[in-house]
Amino acid sequence: MTKVSPNDLPITSVSALSDEPAPRFYQRMQDELLPRLQQLKGVSEITLLGGEQREVQVNVDQAKLLLYRIPLARIRRHRTRRS
């Protein structure tokens, strides 16, 4: 059973298209457009659906980690930083 309030339902839905590569467009929507829309009076929540998020894979050389005494946890901590 789910309790639903009319206030929880979306008021509007917006679709966007671009000629940009999908991951770049998704990132631009997330970084540029959504923050601007969230500042509008009366906007309480925005959900970005669909699209293709950028993914970066890091291959770690265990031997070099041991050689330089770098714990894997340190690499993991820095994975979410953007340049």
N, C-alpha and C positions, 0 to 999 in steps of 0.2 A: 504494500500500500504506500502511496506517495501523496504527500500533502502539496498541493499546487495553489499558488496565489496568482491572481491576475497581474499583480505587480511584478511577478517574476518572469512573465512572458516578454519576449522581445517586442519592441515597438516597431523597429524597422530592420530590414536586412539589406546589405549593400554588397554587390558583386563587383570585382575589379579584374580587368584583363590587362596584359602588357606583352610587348614584344621582347622584353628582357628575359634572360634565362630564369627559370622558375625559382631556384634558390636565391638569386639576387633580388628578384621582385618581392619574394616573401620577406627577406631581411629588410628591404626598404619600407615595406608596409609596416613591419613591426617597429622599426627604429624611427621612422619619420612620420608616417600618417597616423598611426594609433595614438602616439603621445599628443598630437595636436587635437585629435577628436576627443580624447579623454579630458581635455581642458575645457570643452564646451559646457556651458551651464546646462544642468539637467542630465548629463551623461553619467550613469553610475557604473556601467560595466561594458566592456567591449571584448568580444571573443573572436579571435582570428581562426577561421576554419579552413581546412584544405591547404593547398600550396605545398611547397617542397622546402623544408628547412635545409640549410647548408650543414654539411657534416665533414668534420675533419678527423681523420684517423691517424693515430700516432703509433708507430712501431718502435718499441723500446728494446734496446740491446741490453739484456740482463748482465752480460759480462762487463760492459762499460759502466753500468750502474754500480756494480760491485767495485770496479777499479777506482771510480771517482767517489765512492761511498755516498751515493745519492739514493735515498729510499724512494721506492715507487710511489709512495703516498705523496711525496713532494711533487712529482710529475702530475699526479691526479689533481692536486690542489690548483695547479696553474692551467688546467685544461679549459676552464670557462672564461679566462681572461681574453679580451679582444685587444688587438693591436690598433 
